[in-house]
Amino acid sequence: MSSNGFSLADFTRKFFTRQNKYFNYIATAFGLSLETVIYLLVTMGLSAMLLSLVSMCWYTYRDTHVGMVFVENLGSNYGFLTEIIQQDIVQVSFRLTLSAFVLCIIITSVCQFLYIGRFFQGVNGWLNKFLYWGIPLTLVVSAYFYRWPLYPVDSWSAAYVLYFAPTLCVYGLCFKISNRLLPEIGTLMGAFIRAIGFIIVYVGSSDDERKVPEPELERPDTPLQTEPVASMKVNTTN
């Protein structure tokens, strides 16, 4: 115990507890950070495997007679595919995964702020979430990167194919992060109103009212011992 009545044990006991909202928030953020890293690594690996499979299938198909005829007639429309699979697969999958995650976390943060995220939590079953949220988010992400592409694509459908797997892998995590860490607009408005009320009360109060009352001294548990009072004799005369 230090001279001012504070010790590291007291700080640990008061802060590192499940009842402390700040500690809960930091612990939740740390846990979600680790989960995000694992999700991104798994998604990047899955995207790299899919791109490798597409690359192998494309080269195999191109060497066939039908593929040669296809390349001669319509090959110019699929030049983006050749350009992408000729690059480093790991780097391409990393950029696709990270870009899809960043855009999804922005969208889900806006949904959380505007109470739209509650509809995602109210949908039961992964299939319903896939239909109601996964497919629409994939459409939005692919439309965005078709308009501002990381890689040159010739059509919106090509962008949809590129971002289909990364978006579906991370959209659920993005909703989870937004729901756990970000407030809704009503919570922010309530905190703002309480802060304004506190400022008004503090400014309008006098200096005496702002002083913190001194703590009262603790009374001893045992009563004070008093000396016995000598009894007085009264003489009476007849």
Helices and strands as residue ranges (DSSP letters): H 8-15, H 21-62, H 65-74, G 75-78, H 79-85, H 89-113, H 117-122, H 126-129, I 130-134, H 135-147, H 156-181, H 185-204, H 207-210
